[in-house]
Amino acid sequence: MDELKKALESVPDKYSDFVNGISGLLSDDEEYQQKVTQFIKDNPEAQTSDVLIFLRPYLDSLEDGED
């Protein structure tokens, strides 16, 4: 989780609710923590909107109850 939080903190237009919200959302999903961390590392200029777009399939799965 520390690595995810560090990655989220590196997003250029980050804000506290973004960091805390994504961290909380993924707190029980190590696989997606790693995926998001790697996405940010691979795309260092990614903005918060890019991270949220990357997370869209995950968010959709929660909405569909596939968690």
N, C-alpha and C positions, 0 to 999 in steps of 0.2 A: 504494500500500500504506500510505503514511503516513496518508492520509485515512481509510482503513478502521480502522487501529489507533487513531487519534484518536477515531473514532466508537465503537468498541468500549470504549475507556476511559471514555466518557461514560455508558455503561449503568450505572444506579444500583447494581445488585447484582453488578457485574463482579467477577471474580477472575482471577488471573494465568493459570491454565490455560485459562480461557475465551478471554481475549484472545489468548494465544499459539496455542491450538488452532485457533480460527477463522482467525486470520491465516495460519497454516501451511497449513490446508486450502485456503484461497482464493488462495494465493500465485501460482498459475499461471492464475488465472481472473479477468481484469480486469472482465469483464462482471458476474460475481457480486459482486466487490468493490464495484462501483458500486451494485448492487442492495441489498446489505446496508447500505452506508453511507447510501443514500437512505432505506431503511426506518427506520433509527435516527433520522435527521434528521426524518422525518415523524412519528415516534412517540417523542418524547424521554423519555417515562416508561416505555418498553418495558423489561422485565426480561430477564435472560439467557434465561429460558424462552421468551419471546416471540420473541427472535432465533432460537433453535433451532427453534421451530415454523415460522418463516418459511423457515428453511434446509432443512426436511424434504424438499421435492421435490428439492433439489440432492443431499442425502445419499442419498435413494432412488435417484437416477440413478447415483451412484457404486456403490452396492450392486448395481445391475442391470448395471453395466458400460457404461453409456451415456456415460461421461465423455468 
